[in-house]
Amino acid sequence: MTLADGRRDDDTRGGILGGLLASASFARAFTLVVLGVVFSSFAIERIAGRVTYVTIIVGLCLFGAGILVARRREISLLRLVPITVVAFLAWALASVFWSTDAATSFWSWVSTLALAFLAVVIGHVRDTLQTARALGDVLRVLLAASLAVEVLSGILLDIPFRFLGVQGNLAQLGPIQGIFGTRNLLGFVAVLALITFLIEYRTQSVRPGVSIASVVLAGSLATLSDSPTVLVLAVGVGAAVGALALVRHTAPARRVALQWTLGALVVVFVFVGYAARHPIIAWLGAGTDFSMRVNLWNMMVDYVRYRPVEGWGWFGPWSPRDFPFTQLNFRLDASHATGLNAYFDVLLQLGWVGLLIFVALAAIALVRSWLAASERRSVIYAWTPLILIALLIDSMFESFTLTGIGWLMLVLCAVRAGQSRSWRDRIDITGDEGGLPSAQGLPGQSR
């Protein structure tokens, strides 16, 4: 059908749809929905079922593809996805061919790919401040909902909500789980929220009263979670904040020497922490919990020896019916759903090759984002390295970084870091007319 001005009716509808998908309002709504769905995935699955959650993710991926098509002129394909993310996904896909259960392994890879794709879309339609603001808005709602559920379960009704995994221990001051299923995941999310809320406060992107209330809420839930990893996360992130502040206030001429010194100190502290692990564990009061984890990790290493290079195939969360996970749980008389350590989990599932790629992904993203935060004036650039540091520290005690919330945030931070500093900048600058960098290479250019 042709309109009076000569345009076809389907072209007009396509233009309207394309304009909607390319709009800043739609990008903001998309980001809020993705973060809200992924961070509340446990509650969605418990309330509405796994099929509902998968359907929502598929729908968001379709919207994400439409957004990328609508914005194709402002997005550089060369900078779309960090090479390390592509390499990790490629090796995980290759592992399907030697997996003990090819079908389960393949669909687990599809799930990993879908969340990575959503993170890539967010990374290209929202800048760092917009991403942090969206995460802050989502976590304010989810943490408030967690507190409300705990109050209802532990004080008003005094009964556990078993379908949400809520034990109703608020009256005893914890441990509490909120709507996240476990106290460790609640504590992890609360630490991510604290980082985000403090960045919001420093950038004055929300009202001071809202920022202070948000920090109190996140800090209270982190404490009430009674998670042994929260204190370690708080100390690690706090040390990173202090180090980053020191670097930012150092003269540029002395900054490189200071960066190398800080790097050496990190290595020393890692070795000292490993050597003094038993006194530290006793001080944290997590001896029994850590002993259980050590037994699990030692047994995982035993199975790694059979397939040291390629691993047993990518599964993400452990499949309860597939080898070697069934054997591990049988020998330990347990029902672990993960290896409780992202690094050991990658080593078991993808071998040394997968672990090296995973470490390279995280390390390159951290170095890029750290350098950007230390050199650029705005404090918003500190958000990415601090989130990455929280992810990497938590990966020593949980496998959250490989699935769901953690994987989404890892890929998102890797995309953010790649946009801040990348060797591909030179190619973009050389390839663009007039020697100007692409729009995506400049901060604040997302619509």
N, C-alpha and C positions, 0 to 999 in steps of 0.2 A: 504494500500500500504506500502511495506517494503523497506527501503532505503538500499544502499550497506553496510552500517555499522551495519545493523540489527535493526535500530530504525524505528518505524512506522512513516509515514508522519504526521498523526494527532498529535502524541506525539511531533514532532518537531515544528509544528505550535503552539501547546499548550505551549511549552517551550518559544518560541519567544514572544507570547502574554503575558505569565506570567512575563517574564523578562521586557517587556515594562511597564506593570502595576506596577511592583515592583520598577521601576527605580526612581531615585531622580528627573530626569528631568520631568517625567510624573507627579510626586507628586507636583512639583512646578507649572506646567501648570494647573493641576486640582485645586489647591488652588487659583490661580489667576482667573480662570474662575468662580469658585463658588463665590468668594468675589465680582467679577465684576458683575455677574448676579444678585445676591441678593441685592447689594447696588444700582443697577440701575433698580430695578424691576419696579418702577413707570414709568420710561421712556419706558421700554420694553413693558409694558402693554398698555400704551397710543399710542405707535407707531405701535406695531405688534399685540396687543391683548392679552387677558388673556390666551387663549389656547396656544399661542406661549410660554409664560413664563412657564406655567405648563409643557409643553412638554420638555423644556430645563431642568427644575428641575428633571423631571423623568429620563431623559437621564443622568444627573449628578449623580443621585442616583445609577443607574446601573453601571456607571463607579466606583463609590465609593465602591459598593459591590465587584466589581472585584478587586479593589486595596486591600481591606481587605483580600480577599481570597488569592491573590498573596503574601501578607505579613503575612500570618497566623502564620508562625513560630516565628516571632519577636513580635507578639502582644499577650498580656496576656488577656484572656477572663475575668478574674477576675477584671481587671482594665480598661475594655473597656469603660464602661459608669458609671458615678457617680450614686450612689444609689438614690440620691435626684432627679436627672433627670428622672430616671426610675419611681420613685414614682409619680412625677408630671404627666408624660405622662400616667401612669396607671390610676390615678384618673380622668384625663381628658377623657380617653376612657370610664371609668365606667360611667361618667356623660351622655354619649350618651343615656343610658337606661332610664333616667328621664328627658331628654331634651325636650323642647317644639317642637323641630323639629329634630328628630333623624338623618335623612339623611344629612341635612346641618351640624349638629354638628359632625357627623362622618367624613365627608370630610374635615371639618376644622381641625379635629384632625390629619387626614392623612397629611395635609399640615404642621402642627406643627411637626409631626414626621419626615417628609422628611427633613426639615431644621435642626432639631436636629441631624439626621443621618449624614448629610453633615458636620456639625460642629464636630462630633465625628471622622469622617474620617480625617479631616484636623488636628485635635488634635493628631492623632496617626501617621501621616506621615510627619509632620513638627514640628520642635521644636519652642520655643518661638521666637527666633530671626528671623527664617525663616518666621514665621507667621506674625510678625510685619513688616518685609520687604515687604512681599506680600501685606499686607493691605496698607502700605505706597505707593507702586507702583500703586495700584488700585485707591486710593483716590486722588493721584496727577492727574491722568487722569480725574476722574469724577469731581473734583472741577474745573480743568481747563476747562472742557467741560461746566460746569455750568456758569462759568464766560463768556465764549465765547457766549453762548446762551443769557445771559443777555445783553451783549454788542450789539449783533445783534438785539435783540428785543427792548431794551430801548434807544439805541443811533443811530445805523446805519439805522434801518428801522422804529423805533419809533411806533411799533405796538405790541400788546400783542400776545403771542403764546398760545392761549387758549387750544390747544390740549395737551400742556405740563404744563398748569397751570401757565405759566410765564406771569406776569402782565406788565413787561417792565418798572419797576420803578428805574432802575439803575441811570438814569440822576438825579433823586430826592434823590439819595443815599439811596434807599430802601423804603420799605422792598423788598427783592428779594427772589426767591424760587429756582433758578437753575433748575436742572433736577430732583429734589427730590419732587416736588409737593407742599410743604408747607415751609414757612419760618422756622417753628420750627424744621422740620426734617433736613433742610439744616444746621441750627445752631447746632443741635445735631451731625450731621456727621462732621461738621467742628471742633467741640471740640474733637471728637475721632481722627480726623486727626492731630490736634495739639499735642495730647498726643503721637501719633505714630511718628510724624516727630521729636519731641524733643528727643524721645528715640533713633531714628536713629542717630540724631546728637551726642548724648552722647556716643553711641556705635561705632561711626565712620563707620557705615555700608554703608553710601553713601557719596558722595563728599560734603564738607562743603557748597559750593555754592548751590547745589541742596537742601540741608537741609534748608538753610536760605530762599531761594525762596519759598520752600514749606510752611514754617511757615508763611511767609508774606501772601501767597495766602490763607491759611486756616484762619488766623486771620482776613484778610480783608473780606472774605465771612461771617465769623461769625458775624462781626460788621454790615455788610450791610444787613444781614438777619433781623436785628432789632427784634430778638426773645427775649421776656422777660426772657426766661429760660436760655439763653446763659450766662448772667452775673452770675446767680446763679450757673450754672455749672462751670464757670471759677473760682469763689470764692471757691467752694467746692473742686474742683480738685487741685487748688493752695494750699489750706490748707492741703490737703492730701500729696502733694509733700513735703511741708515743714515739716510735721510731720514724713514722711518716712525718709527724709534726717536726721532729728534729731535722730531718732531711729538707723539708720545705723551708725552714728558717735558716738553712746553711747557705753560705755564699756559693754561687755556681762553680767557682774555681775549686772549692774543696768538696763539692758534692760527690764526685766520682769516688774519691778516696773513702768518704764516709759510707757510701753504698757498699763498697767491697768490705769494709770493716764490719758493717751490719750483717752482711752475708756470711762472713766468717764466724761471727758470734752465734748466728742461727745454727750453723753446723755444730759448733761446740756445745750449745745448749741441747741439741738433739742427742748427741752422744752422752752428755752428762745425765740427761733425763732418762735415757735407756739404762745407763749404769746404775742410777739411783731409783729405778722403777719400783722396787719393792717398798722402800720407805715412803715414796710418794703415794703409792696405792694404799698403804696402811693409813696415811694421814687423811686421804680422801674417804676412807671408810668403805672402799670398794673392793676389798680383797677377794671376797667370794665371787663377785661378778667378774672380776678380771681373771681369776683363776679359771673360771668356766670358759672365758674367751680364749685364753692361752691354750687350753686343751683342744678347743675347736680348731684354732689356727695351726697347731702342731699336726693335727690329723689331716687338715687340708693340704699341708705341705707334703705329707706322705703320698697323697693321691696326685699331687702335681708332678712327682718324680716319674710317674708312668707316662705323662704327656707334658714334658716341661716346656716345649716350644709353642705348641698350638693350643693346649688346653683341652677341655672336655666339651666345648661348645657354648655359645652364648645363650643364657637363660634369663639374665637379670635376677629377679627374685627366684629363689630355688623352686624347682618343680618337685612336688612331694612324691612323684611316682617315678622319677628318673634317676639313673646312676650318674654321678657318685653321691648325689645328695641323700638318697634313701639310705645308702650304706653309712654315710657319715652320721646321720641322725640315729640309725640303728645302733651303731657302735657306741655313741655317746648317750644313748637312751634319752634323746631330746627331740624337739620338733622345730629346729631352727629354720627360719624362712630366708635367711641370708647368712653370709659368712661373718657378719658383725665387724667387717673391716673391708673397705672398698678395694684396697690394694691387694689383699689376699684373695678377695672374690674375683677380681680381674685376672689374677695369676692362675686361679683354679679354672676359670672358664675360658680364658683366651691365651693362657700361657705367657711366657716371658715377652713374646712379641707384642701381645696386647697390653701388657703392663707397661712396657717402654713407651708405647704410643699414648697410653692414658697419662702417664707421668709427663710426657712431652706436651700433651694438650694443656694440662693444668699449669705446668711450669712456664711455658711460653706465654700463656694468658696472664699469669701472675706477674711476670717480669715486665711485659708490655704495659699492663695497667698500673703497676707500681711506678714505673718511670714516668708515665703520663701524669700520675697524681703528684709526683715529686717535683715536676717541672711546671705544670700549669697552675694558674693562680686560683681558679675556682675550687672550693672544697668538694664540689660534687664529684670530681674525678677520684676522690678517695673511696667512694661507694663501691666501685668494682673490685679493687684489690682487697678491701676488707671483707666483702662477701666471699671472695675466692679463698681467703685465708681461713675463714670460718668453715667453708666446705672442706678444705684440705685437712684441717685439724680434726674435724668430726669424722672424716674418712678413716681415721686410725681406730675408731671405736664403733662405727656403724657403716652400713653400705648404702646410706641414703643418696650419696652422690651418683649412684649408678642408675637410679630409677626415679620416677615421679618428680617430686619437688627439687631434689638435689641435682638431678640430671638436667632439668629445665634451666635451673639457675647457672649451672656450670657452662652449658652451651651459650646461654645468653651473655654471660660475662666474657666468654671467649670471643664472641662476635663483637661485643663492646670494645674489648681490648684490641682486637684486630683493626677496628675502625680508628682507634686512637694512634696506633703505631703499627705499621706493616711495611715489609719490603715491597709490597705491591703498589704502595703510594707512588713510587718512581715510575712504574709502568703506566699508572693512571695519568700522571702528570705529563709523561711523554706522549701518551696517546690522545689526550684531549686537545681540541683546537685552542690555539693561543697559549698553550702551556699551563692552563688552569687546572687545578685538581677537580676531580669529580665532586658533585654535590654531596655524595654520601661521605666523602672524605673530610668534610668540614663539620665542626660541631654545630648543633642546633639547626641543621638543614632539613630534618625530617618534617613532614607536613603535619 
